[in-house]
Amino acid sequence: MGMAAAESQQFHVLAVDDSLIDRKLIERLLRTSSYQVTTVDSGTKALEFLGLRENDDGTPNTPSVSPNNHQEVEVNMVITDYCMPGMTGYDLLKKIKESSSLRNIPVVIMSSENVPSRISRCLEEGAEEFFLKPVRLSDLNRLKPHIMKMSKLKDQDQNQKQVIPEKIENLLEVQKQHQPPPQQQQPPQIQNEYPQPQEEAQVQPTLEQQQQSLQQNNNNNNSNSNKRKSMDQSLSPEPTDRTRPRYSGIATVV
């Protein structure tokens, strides 16, 4: 089978058709080409399998994601019948292309009616191919370019997912290298609530003040000297006349 067969084994196709016979036919052709196949019978079930559903208010053109119904297997392509009751293949195509998460999935339209205006409208809306029923094995060969395109997109997406974490890690490493070392915090200084008294400024005395101070010191010294002399005189004994003899306690008899 080669590379195309190996790639098709990893290619999952969602086939949508309300006719049981047509579903069985397209399923057998896809499995013969080694595709993985899931079949549903309506556009509503296809949306549920893709993880899309209409809003509760019934707005047909505004799909929203339903995480409870999202498929576990990745869908790589949708092949849908054009004429189906309820939701047509064209409506399903529009909803897929309006979804930001699914718009890159290739969509192929099938129809038993060869109407040029219908074909043109589907291709303008974003359909990759338009097959006329009954679908033949040769028609599926036209899917190979889309398989190659989806494989490249898938590889690019995986590479991008690997590159982005590496870039983030390198950026963080560069920022860490250029980040300055943390500064040590100084202990808080305790401020004294009571202001310290300022030292009194020493005033240099003038010459006149120096002379007055010196004279006052001299006066004090003279006063102290005079006081000391008076005290010494009061304490010293009176002088005695040694020329006269002194007799005490002797009576003279004539």
GICORBEL-V229005 format. One record per helix or strand of 2 or more residues. SS is the DSSP state (alpha for helix, beta for strand). FROM is the first residue (numbers start at 1). TO is the last residue. If there is no record, write none. Layout:
# GICORBEL-V229005
ss:SS from:FROM to:TO
ss:SS from:FROM to:TO
This chain:
# GICORBEL-V229005
ss:alpha from:2 to:9
ss:beta from:12 to:16
ss:alpha from:20 to:32
ss:beta from:36 to:40
ss:alpha from:43 to:50
ss:beta from:52 to:54
ss:beta from:63 to:65
ss:alpha from:67 to:69
ss:beta from:77 to:81
ss:alpha from:89 to:98
ss:beta from:106 to:111
ss:alpha from:116 to:125
ss:beta from:129 to:132
ss:alpha from:137 to:178
ss:alpha from:207 to:235
